[in-house]
Amino acid sequence: VQLQASGGGLVQAGGSLRLSCAATRSIFSINDMGWYRQAPGKQRELVALITRSSVPNYAESVKGRSTISRDNAKNTVYLQMNSLKPEDTAVYYCAARSGPGDPYYWGQGTLVTVSS
Protein backbone atom coordinates (compact mmCIF):
# COMPACT_ATOMS: atom_id res chain seq x y z
CA VAL A 1 0.00 0.00 0.00
CA GLN A 2 1.21 3.52 -0.74
CA LEU A 3 0.65 6.27 1.79
CA GLN A 4 0.38 9.99 1.08
CA ALA A 5 0.90 12.30 4.04
CA SER A 6 -0.18 15.92 4.08
CA GLY A 7 -1.04 18.75 6.43
CA GLY A 8 2.33 19.74 7.82
CA GLY A 9 3.50 23.31 8.00
CA LEU A 10 4.73 26.15 10.17
CA VAL A 11 2.70 27.03 13.22
CA GLN A 12 3.27 29.06 16.36
CA ALA A 13 3.49 27.41 19.74
CA GLY A 14 0.01 26.78 21.07
CA GLY A 15 -1.43 26.37 17.60
CA SER A 16 -2.99 23.39 15.90
CA LEU A 17 -2.48 21.26 12.82
CA ARG A 18 -4.28 18.31 11.29
CA LEU A 19 -2.25 15.74 9.44
CA SER A 20 -3.83 13.42 6.91
CA CYS A 21 -2.61 10.09 5.58
CA ALA A 22 -4.36 8.75 2.53
CA ALA A 23 -3.81 5.17 1.39
CA THR A 24 -3.96 4.13 -2.25
CA ARG A 25 -6.15 1.14 -1.46
CA SER A 26 -8.64 0.03 1.13
CA ILE A 27 -7.32 0.13 4.68
CA PHE A 28 -10.03 -2.15 5.98
CA SER A 29 -7.60 -5.07 6.22
CA ILE A 30 -4.84 -2.96 7.75
CA ASN A 31 -4.91 -3.25 11.49
CA ASP A 32 -2.55 -0.49 12.59
CA MET A 33 -2.23 2.94 11.04
CA GLY A 34 -0.73 6.05 12.46
CA TRP A 35 2.16 8.39 12.78
CA TYR A 36 5.77 8.39 13.75
CA ARG A 37 8.04 11.42 13.85
CA GLN A 38 11.73 12.13 13.59
CA ALA A 39 13.35 15.30 14.84
CA PRO A 40 16.82 16.36 13.65
CA GLY A 41 19.48 14.24 15.29
CA LYS A 42 16.95 11.97 16.96
CA GLN A 43 15.54 8.54 16.32
CA ARG A 44 12.13 8.02 14.82
CA GLU A 45 9.51 7.67 17.53
CA LEU A 46 5.90 6.69 17.77
CA VAL A 47 3.35 9.50 17.95
CA ALA A 48 0.04 7.68 17.68
CA LEU A 49 -1.48 4.53 16.22
CA ILE A 50 -5.05 3.48 15.70
CA THR A 51 -6.35 -0.03 15.15
CA ARG A 52 -8.92 -1.21 12.65
CA SER A 53 -11.52 -1.03 15.41
CA SER A 54 -10.41 2.55 16.17
CA VAL A 55 -8.60 1.88 19.41
CA PRO A 56 -5.95 4.59 19.76
CA ASN A 57 -2.51 4.46 21.29
CA TYR A 58 -0.61 7.67 22.02
CA ALA A 59 2.91 8.51 23.01
CA GLU A 60 3.02 10.13 26.43
CA SER A 61 4.49 13.26 24.90
CA VAL A 62 1.33 13.97 22.86
CA LYS A 63 -1.36 12.37 25.02
CA GLY A 64 -4.09 14.85 25.84
CA ARG A 65 -3.03 17.17 23.02
CA SER A 66 -3.61 14.94 20.01
CA THR A 67 -6.44 12.89 18.57
CA ILE A 68 -6.01 10.19 15.97
CA SER A 69 -8.97 9.06 13.92
CA ARG A 70 -9.60 6.76 11.02
CA ASP A 71 -12.07 6.85 8.14
CA ASN A 72 -12.05 3.44 6.47
CA ALA A 73 -14.47 4.61 3.78
CA LYS A 74 -11.97 7.28 2.70
CA ASN A 75 -8.89 5.12 3.33
CA THR A 76 -7.55 7.95 5.45
CA VAL A 77 -6.16 8.46 8.93
CA TYR A 78 -6.02 11.84 10.62
CA LEU A 79 -3.96 13.27 13.43
CA GLN A 80 -5.30 16.41 15.06
CA MET A 81 -2.57 18.08 17.09
CA ASN A 82 -3.37 20.91 19.48
CA SER A 83 -1.34 23.02 21.89
CA LEU A 84 1.71 22.43 19.77
CA LYS A 85 5.14 22.93 21.33
CA PRO A 86 8.52 23.64 19.73
CA GLU A 87 9.58 20.13 20.71
CA ASP A 88 6.89 18.78 18.39
CA THR A 89 8.97 20.01 15.46
CA ALA A 90 9.83 17.00 13.31
CA VAL A 91 9.13 15.20 10.08
CA TYR A 92 5.96 13.20 10.62
CA TYR A 93 5.68 9.88 8.82
CA CYS A 94 2.49 8.03 8.13
CA ALA A 95 2.76 4.30 8.81
CA ALA A 96 0.59 1.26 8.26
CA ARG A 97 0.93 -2.44 8.97
CA SER A 98 -1.31 -5.43 8.59
CA GLY A 99 -0.89 -6.50 12.19
CA PRO A 100 1.43 -6.45 15.21
CA GLY A 101 4.85 -7.75 14.24
CA ASP A 102 4.37 -7.10 10.54
CA PRO A 103 6.64 -4.60 8.79
CA TYR A 104 5.41 -1.07 8.33
CA TYR A 105 4.60 0.62 5.08
CA TRP A 106 5.80 4.23 5.23
CA GLY A 107 4.63 7.45 3.67
CA GLN A 108 6.98 10.16 2.48
CA GLY A 109 6.78 12.37 5.56
CA THR A 110 5.45 15.84 6.17
CA LEU A 111 7.36 18.54 8.04
CA VAL A 112 5.86 20.16 11.11
CA THR A 113 7.67 23.22 12.45
CA VAL A 114 6.52 24.85 15.67
CA SER A 115 7.98 28.26 16.39
CA SER A 116 8.32 29.64 19.90
N, C-alpha and C positions, 0 to 999 in steps of 0.2 A: 504494500500500500504506500502511496506517496502522500506526504503531508505538507500542507501549505500554511505557514504561520503568518499572521499579520496583526497589526494593532500596536506595535511598539512606537516609541517616540520619545520626545523630550518633555518632561513635566516637572513642575516645581514640587518640592517637598510638601506633603500633605494632599497632593492631588491624586487623581485616579486615572486608570487606564483599563481598557478591556482588550485582552488578547483573544484572537480567534485561531483555531486550527481546523482547517478543512481537509478532509480525506478524499482521495480520488475514487474511493469505492465505499460500499456500505461498511459501517463500523459496528454493525449489529453483532458480528462474531468476534469482535475485538474486545477483550475483557477490560484491559487497562489502557486508559488514555490520559494524557496530562502534560505537565510541563516540568522541565528541568531548566536550570540557569547556570551560567558560567561567567563569573566576574574576572576581570584581568588578573592574571597571576594566581588564580584559584582553580580548584577542581570543580567539575560540574556537580551540581547538587540538586536534589529533588526539591521542587516547589509544591506541587500538588498533583495527585492522581485521582481519577474517578473510575469506578468499575462500571461494567455493563448495566448493573442494577442501580447505578447512580449513588454508590456509597463513596464518599470522598475521603481522601487522606491528605493532610496538610503538613508541611514542615512547620516546626515550632516557630520559626522566624516570620512566617506569614499568617499563622493561625489567628483568626479574629479580624484580619484585615483583607482577606481574600476569599473569594467564592468561586469554586469550579463547578461548571455545569456541562451537561451533555445533551445534544439534540440528535438522536439517532436518525431521525427523518431527514435531517440536513447534513448528516455525516460530519458534524462539527462539534468541537469542544471549545468552551469559553473559559477564560480566567479573568474575573473582575478583581482588580487590585485597587484598594483604597488606602488612604493615609500613607502614601508612598514615602519612603525614606531614601536618602542618598545611598545607603547600603543595599538598596534593591537594584541599583544600577548593575546591569549585566546583559548578556545575550541570552534570550529566553528561547529554549528549544522545545518544540512540540514532540511528543513521544507516544508511541502506541505499541502494544504487544498483545499477542493472542491470550496469554495467560501468565501467571507467576512462573518465573524461571525461563520463559521464552525470551529470545533476543528482542530488543527494541527496534522499531522503525523510527527514524528521526526526520524531522523537518529541517528546513534550512536555517532557522533561527531568526529572531527579530530583536533588535536592540532597544532596550529600555534604559533611558538616562534620566536620573532624578537629580535635579539641581537643588542645592541648599539655599 
